[in-house]
Amino acid sequence: MKNISKNNKSDKMAMLIDGDNAQPSLVAKLLAEAGKYGAPTIRRIYGDWTTPQMNGWKDCLNNHAIQPIQQFRYTVGKNATDSALIIDAMDLLHSGLVDGFCIVSSDSDYTRLATRIREEGIFVMGIGQRKTPKPFVNACNVFIFTENLVDNIEEKVEQAEKASDSAGNQQRPNPVPLLKEAFEMSSDEDGWAHLGMMGTNLRQLDPSFDPRTFGYGQLLQLIDAYKDIFTIRKEDDKGRSAVYVKRKESPRRPARKKAAESAAEKK
């Protein structure tokens, strides 16, 4: 598989946007996020431009050099956009013009497309809302939630939690179990894990993992918030700052004390 990492400007990306499942107000941030993994040389957005709901996109297309692709709806209530996007994606895949894909949508219909691209050894990232079905999220190498692209992260996190409470759903997930698992995958014989390796393994465990989901701009800040679990060490490695993480050993209570507490509870 071609290894595309952040800030690799030599890689060419194809950004394909499902206009029915994306927000025009975030188009600049979408391009910036895709630009972290390569240069989005091909930029296309798909939709039925004869419908009123696509009007919000028209003002920003020229400013960001995005090519609109017209796709009429053949049947009322059916979305033909996904078919046009998938066909173009497969043509681009076999043309060899790009090194990676960015699919902007929250629709699970693109799950098989993302899987097919990965089978060819090509990098694929997805951008969509937090409601995006898990199969599509896991089919991508990287998946970014649009809620994490807003300016005020903490405010949006609070809003999401309030919405979850009112809907009776689970609140923001706890990152600790995933952090612990990534640490175990990354740690060496001395019990230290390189921060960069932890970040890579976190993406393998969950393509949608993003520190911004939990109110932090960087992975280091997120780990540092759990000082009771992790220790952080910084080193100067050949002029570059290297960060390592170690898990603290949980204090164990003496067996005699546990037995005494257990007996007291029974009384």
C-alpha positions as CSV (number, residue, x, y, z in Angstrom):
1,M,0.0,0.0,0.0
2,K,1.3,3.5,-0.8
3,N,2.0,5.1,2.5
4,I,0.5,8.6,2.6
5,S,1.3,10.6,5.7
6,K,0.5,14.1,6.8
7,N,2.1,17.0,5.0
8,N,3.3,15.0,2.0
9,K,2.6,17.6,-0.6
10,S,4.0,15.4,-3.5
11,D,1.0,13.1,-3.3
12,K,-1.9,13.9,-5.5
13,M,-5.4,13.5,-4.1
14,A,-8.8,13.3,-5.7
15,M,-11.5,15.0,-3.6
16,L,-15.0,13.8,-4.5
17,I,-17.9,15.5,-2.7
18,D,-21.4,14.2,-2.4
19,G,-23.3,17.5,-2.6
20,D,-26.3,16.0,-1.0
21,N,-24.4,15.0,2.1
22,A,-21.9,17.8,2.7
23,Q,-21.9,21.4,4.0
24,P,-20.9,24.3,1.7
25,S,-19.9,26.4,4.7
26,L,-17.0,24.0,5.4
27,V,-15.6,23.7,1.9
28,A,-12.4,25.6,2.8
29,K,-11.8,23.4,5.8
30,L,-12.5,20.3,3.8
31,L,-9.7,21.3,1.3
32,A,-7.4,22.1,4.2
33,E,-7.9,18.8,5.9
34,A,-7.4,16.8,2.6
35,G,-4.3,19.0,2.0
36,K,-2.6,17.5,5.1
37,Y,-2.3,14.2,3.2
38,G,-1.6,15.5,-0.3
39,A,-2.5,18.1,-2.9
40,P,-6.2,17.8,-4.0
41,T,-5.5,18.3,-7.7
42,I,-8.9,16.8,-8.7
43,R,-11.9,18.5,-7.0
44,R,-15.4,17.5,-8.0
45,I,-18.8,17.8,-6.4
46,Y,-21.8,15.7,-7.5
47,G,-25.5,16.6,-7.3
48,D,-28.6,17.6,-9.2
49,W,-27.9,21.3,-9.8
50,T,-31.5,21.9,-10.9
51,T,-32.7,21.5,-7.3
52,P,-32.9,24.4,-4.8
53,Q,-30.9,22.5,-2.1
54,M,-27.8,22.8,-4.2
55,N,-27.9,26.6,-4.4
56,G,-25.7,27.0,-1.3
57,W,-22.8,25.4,-3.2
58,K,-22.8,27.7,-6.3
59,D,-21.1,30.7,-4.7
60,C,-18.1,28.8,-3.4
61,L,-17.3,26.5,-6.4
62,N,-15.4,29.1,-8.4
63,N,-13.5,30.4,-5.4
64,H,-12.1,26.9,-4.6
65,A,-11.8,25.6,-8.2
66,I,-14.3,22.8,-7.6
67,Q,-15.9,21.2,-10.7
68,P,-19.7,20.6,-10.5
69,I,-20.9,17.3,-12.0
70,Q,-24.6,17.3,-12.9
71,Q,-26.5,14.2,-12.1
72,F,-30.3,14.2,-12.6
73,R,-32.5,12.2,-10.3
74,Y,-34.2,9.5,-12.3
75,T,-36.8,8.7,-9.6
76,V,-38.3,10.8,-6.8
77,G,-36.8,9.9,-3.5
78,K,-33.8,8.1,-5.0
79,N,-30.3,9.5,-4.9
80,A,-28.4,9.1,-8.2
81,T,-25.4,11.1,-7.0
82,D,-23.6,8.2,-5.4
83,S,-23.6,6.2,-8.6
84,A,-22.0,9.1,-10.6
85,L,-19.4,9.6,-7.9
86,I,-18.6,5.9,-7.7
87,I,-18.2,5.6,-11.5
88,D,-15.8,8.5,-11.6
89,A,-13.8,7.2,-8.7
90,M,-13.3,3.9,-10.4
91,D,-12.2,5.6,-13.6
92,L,-9.7,7.7,-11.6
93,L,-8.5,4.6,-9.7
94,H,-7.5,2.8,-12.9
95,S,-6.1,5.9,-14.6
96,G,-3.3,6.2,-12.1
97,L,-3.6,10.0,-12.0
98,V,-3.9,10.2,-8.2
99,D,-2.2,8.7,-5.1
100,G,-5.2,8.9,-2.8
101,F,-8.9,9.7,-2.5
102,C,-10.9,11.9,-0.2
103,I,-14.6,11.1,-0.2
104,V,-16.8,13.7,1.4
105,S,-20.1,12.2,2.5
106,S,-21.9,10.7,5.5
107,D,-23.6,8.0,3.3
108,S,-22.9,4.4,3.9
109,D,-23.4,3.6,0.2
110,Y,-19.7,4.5,-0.3
111,T,-18.5,1.7,2.0
112,R,-17.8,-0.7,-0.8
113,L,-16.1,2.0,-2.9
114,A,-13.7,2.8,0.0
115,T,-13.0,-0.8,0.5
116,R,-12.3,-1.3,-3.2
117,I,-9.8,1.6,-3.3
118,R,-7.9,0.2,-0.3
119,E,-7.8,-3.2,-2.0
120,E,-5.8,-1.6,-4.8
121,G,-3.3,-0.3,-2.2
122,I,-4.4,3.3,-2.6
123,F,-4.9,5.6,0.4
124,V,-8.5,6.7,1.0
125,M,-9.8,9.2,3.6
126,G,-13.4,10.1,4.4
127,I,-15.0,13.3,5.7
128,G,-18.5,13.2,7.1
129,Q,-20.7,13.9,10.1
130,R,-20.4,12.0,13.3
131,K,-23.6,10.1,12.4
132,T,-21.8,8.4,9.5
133,P,-22.3,4.6,9.7
134,K,-19.3,2.7,11.2
135,P,-18.8,0.4,8.2
136,F,-18.0,3.4,6.0
137,V,-15.7,4.9,8.7
138,N,-13.8,1.7,9.1
139,A,-13.4,1.2,5.4
140,C,-11.2,4.4,5.2
141,N,-7.6,4.7,6.2
142,V,-8.5,8.0,7.9
143,F,-11.9,9.5,8.6
144,I,-12.5,13.0,9.8
145,F,-15.7,14.2,11.5
146,T,-17.0,17.6,10.2
147,E,-17.9,18.5,13.8
148,N,-14.1,18.6,14.5
149,L,-13.5,21.2,11.7
150,V,-15.4,24.0,13.4
151,D,-13.4,26.8,15.1
152,N,-14.6,26.4,18.7
153,I,-14.0,22.8,19.6
154,E,-15.1,22.9,23.2
155,E,-18.3,24.6,22.4
156,K,-19.2,22.0,19.8
157,V,-18.3,19.2,22.2
158,E,-20.7,20.6,24.8
159,Q,-23.4,21.0,22.3
160,A,-22.9,17.4,21.2
161,E,-23.1,16.1,24.8
162,K,-26.3,18.1,25.4
163,A,-27.8,16.7,22.2
164,S,-26.8,13.2,23.3
165,D,-28.4,13.6,26.7
166,S,-31.7,14.9,25.3
167,A,-31.8,12.0,22.8
168,G,-31.0,9.4,25.4
169,N,-27.8,8.3,23.6
170,Q,-24.4,7.7,25.0
171,Q,-22.2,10.8,25.7
172,R,-18.8,11.5,24.1
173,P,-16.8,8.2,24.1
174,N,-14.0,7.7,26.7
175,P,-10.6,7.7,24.8
176,V,-8.7,5.9,27.6
177,P,-9.4,2.3,26.5
178,L,-8.2,3.1,22.9
179,L,-5.2,5.0,24.2
180,K,-4.2,2.1,26.4
181,E,-4.6,-0.4,23.5
182,A,-2.5,1.8,21.1
183,F,0.1,2.1,23.8
184,E,0.4,-1.7,24.2
185,M,0.8,-1.9,20.4
186,S,3.6,0.8,20.3
187,S,5.6,0.2,23.5
188,D,9.1,-1.3,23.4
189,E,10.9,-3.6,25.9
190,D,11.6,-0.6,28.2
191,G,7.9,0.2,28.4
192,W,8.1,3.4,26.4
193,A,6.0,4.2,23.2
194,H,6.9,6.8,20.6
195,L,4.0,9.3,20.3
196,G,4.1,9.1,16.5
197,M,3.8,5.3,16.5
198,M,0.9,5.6,19.0
199,G,-0.9,8.0,16.6
200,T,-0.4,5.6,13.7
201,N,-1.8,2.7,15.7
202,L,-4.7,4.7,16.9
203,R,-5.7,5.3,13.3
204,Q,-5.4,1.6,12.6
205,L,-7.6,0.8,15.6
206,D,-10.2,3.5,14.7
207,P,-9.9,5.5,11.5
208,S,-12.1,8.2,13.0
209,F,-9.9,8.8,16.0
210,D,-9.2,12.5,16.4
211,P,-8.1,14.4,19.5
212,R,-10.5,17.2,18.5
213,T,-13.4,14.8,19.2
214,F,-12.4,15.0,22.9
215,G,-11.7,18.8,23.0
216,Y,-7.9,18.7,22.3
217,G,-6.1,20.0,19.3
218,Q,-3.2,17.5,19.4
219,L,-2.7,13.9,20.6
220,L,0.0,15.0,23.1
221,Q,-2.5,17.3,24.8
222,L,-5.1,14.5,25.0
223,I,-2.6,12.1,26.6
224,D,-1.3,14.8,28.9
225,A,-4.8,15.3,30.2
226,Y,-4.5,11.8,31.8
227,K,-1.5,12.3,34.0
228,D,-2.7,9.6,36.4
229,I,-2.4,7.0,33.6
230,F,0.5,8.2,31.3
231,T,3.9,9.7,31.8
232,I,5.4,11.9,29.0
233,R,9.1,12.2,28.2
234,K,10.6,14.6,25.6
235,E,14.0,14.1,24.0
236,D,16.1,15.9,21.5
237,D,16.7,13.4,18.7
238,K,19.2,14.8,16.1
239,G,17.8,18.3,16.4
240,R,14.2,17.1,16.3
241,S,12.0,16.8,19.4
242,A,10.9,13.3,20.1
243,V,8.1,12.5,22.5
244,Y,7.6,9.2,24.3
245,V,4.8,7.9,26.5
246,K,4.8,5.4,29.3
247,R,1.9,3.9,31.2
248,K,2.0,4.3,34.9
249,E,1.5,1.2,37.0
250,S,-1.8,1.2,38.9
251,P,-1.3,1.1,42.7
252,R,-2.3,-2.2,44.2
253,R,-3.8,-2.4,47.6
254,P,-2.4,-5.0,50.0
255,A,-4.3,-8.3,50.0
256,R,-4.9,-8.0,53.7
257,K,-6.6,-4.6,53.3
258,K,-8.8,-5.9,50.6
259,A,-9.9,-8.8,52.7
260,A,-10.7,-6.5,55.6
261,E,-12.8,-4.2,53.4
262,S,-14.6,-7.2,51.9
263,A,-15.5,-8.5,55.4
264,A,-16.7,-5.1,56.5
265,E,-19.0,-4.9,53.5
266,K,-20.6,-8.3,54.3
267,K,-21.4,-7.1,57.9
